Amino acid sequence: MSNDLEHRSSPPDFGDDEMKDDDQMFKSATLPVTDDIPLSEDDEEDENPFGEPSVSKKASTNINELSTKNDTPLTTPSVTPIAVLESPPMKQDNQFFPSDTGINSIESSTQPVYENQSSAISKPITNENISTTKPIQKPKEDHNIEITVSDPTKVGEGMSSYMTYRITTKTSLSMFKQKEFSVNRRFSDFLGLHTKLVSKHLQMGVIIPSPPEKDSLSMAKVKISKDEGIPTDFIDRRRSQLERYLNRLAHHDKLIQDPDFRDFIEMSTDLPKSTSTQALSSAGVLRALSNITNQVTKLTTKTSEQDQWFEEKHTFILDLHTNFKQLFNHFNTLFTQRKEAGQALKLLSTSLNHLATIEEHTLLSSALIELANVEEKIEQINIDHSLKEYTLISELIKEYISLLEMVQLAFQERIKLHQQWLTAEDTLKKKREAKIKLEQTAKNVDKLPQAEMEINEWDGKVIRGKEEFERISTSIKQELENFEQTRIDDFKQGIQLYLQQLLEQQEKILEIWESYLPEANKINL
């Protein structure tokens, strides 16, 4: 694995130096597919980090698969409620990517988690013959839907176990039958939903938000951990990421109307099984992105972009993606260095306590003990600040790296449609030339009807290709307009909260040192 991917791994837990998060982070985008892919599959069955897949069948049964008619199952899976820090519900008004969803709430309360109950031709790209782009549609101000993800629950034991999440939706939109409803979903259901949405909407130029990436190592720790040893920090981080993902989908005018998305949040019964979500895991997505990038590179080398808007935007997106990755790496480095500084403060506090025990001067010994306490308090404040900084800034940056990858896929889809249009035009030209040759030869007159049919067929393909290219060009412009506004709103709010937390941290440290000053003044040697 490359050093870049290792550097972009999630920061380790302060409480366990031996825990390292999964190295592969940016695995959110996927190639468009044409197969009719169901929404669900066995959860993270490819997440066994120990090599060989488990031979035995799952001993547990998905809670979602339990009968809703009070039928008693033959075996009842072990269900482990997990208490995590859940963010309070947030109001979201932006129709594309709500600004609130880019960051977790800082003030959160611990809530118990309960058991689940419910079951090529070289031609320039030009807009000469394309109809005038419609005015950019502004996001709706009143988009009344709020989705919360809660109650992460471990079902089963060992490597056959999996996590389920309760999805609660509150809305006043008339497209839904109820104003409030809840369903239970597992992580693989989210990946299956994303695959479905990409297969249907990417070719339309829609920028589709990405779900959290698979984290095989962390999930394996959850599976093999006992109740009291389950890493709740990873589970809560994934819960909040899934919540932001669903809210981004819900505040998109096109995606919220998708029947697969509506079934995902509304249908109380089990989702169809899926065997395709493994394409979203680990190195698979990275290989897919690499392949499509190589293919598009070959296309773009023969294509001259005449639409200045798309050329400028594509360059901007590429530069922004590169800068975000670098920024994320720097924040991860900062997080690691702060962790090391916290450990150094802890060692300093211990050394000061030892020194105080052998100090004969009473006041000096007391001052050393209080100084050790000061260092312990500062260490805890720094730890809390680093975790909040990661939640506010690092996760937001990571999320936008995935979103920018989906923007690039939308641009690449436009190039592909343009190539298909040009290919159809070239084929139509050849068919017409062939017909002219047939007309000039008397003995091939019987082939003229077939030639005429082929010309009509390819003429229709040219018209459809032109319409599809116009549509995706218009759609991308609309999507990027909303994307840019939401990106500005997200980072504005994130940076404001980050600065506020930074100020509070410094004020707390100042208070600690001010309270220590009288103790230091007592020393009279």
Secondary structure as GFF3:
##gff-version 3
##sequence-region A 1 525
A	DSSP	alpha_helix	3	7	.	.	.	ID=ss1
A	DSSP	three_ten_helix	63	65	.	.	.	ID=ss2
A	DSSP	beta_strand	79	81	.	.	.	ID=ss3
A	DSSP	beta_strand	84	86	.	.	.	ID=ss4
A	DSSP	three_ten_helix	99	102	.	.	.	ID=ss5
A	DSSP	beta_strand	109	111	.	.	.	ID=ss6
A	DSSP	beta_strand	145	155	.	.	.	ID=ss7
A	DSSP	three_ten_helix	158	160	.	.	.	ID=ss8
A	DSSP	beta_strand	162	171	.	.	.	ID=ss9
A	DSSP	beta_strand	180	186	.	.	.	ID=ss10
A	DSSP	alpha_helix	187	201	.	.	.	ID=ss11
A	DSSP	three_ten_helix	202	204	.	.	.	ID=ss12
A	DSSP	alpha_helix	216	224	.	.	.	ID=ss13
A	DSSP	three_ten_helix	227	229	.	.	.	ID=ss14
A	DSSP	alpha_helix	232	250	.	.	.	ID=ss15
A	DSSP	three_ten_helix	255	257	.	.	.	ID=ss16
A	DSSP	alpha_helix	259	266	.	.	.	ID=ss17
A	DSSP	three_ten_helix	277	280	.	.	.	ID=ss18
A	DSSP	alpha_helix	282	301	.	.	.	ID=ss19
A	DSSP	alpha_helix	308	358	.	.	.	ID=ss20
A	DSSP	alpha_helix	362	389	.	.	.	ID=ss21
A	DSSP	pi_helix	390	394	.	.	.	ID=ss22
A	DSSP	alpha_helix	395	439	.	.	.	ID=ss23
A	DSSP	three_ten_helix	442	447	.	.	.	ID=ss24
A	DSSP	alpha_helix	448	521	.	.	.	ID=ss25
###
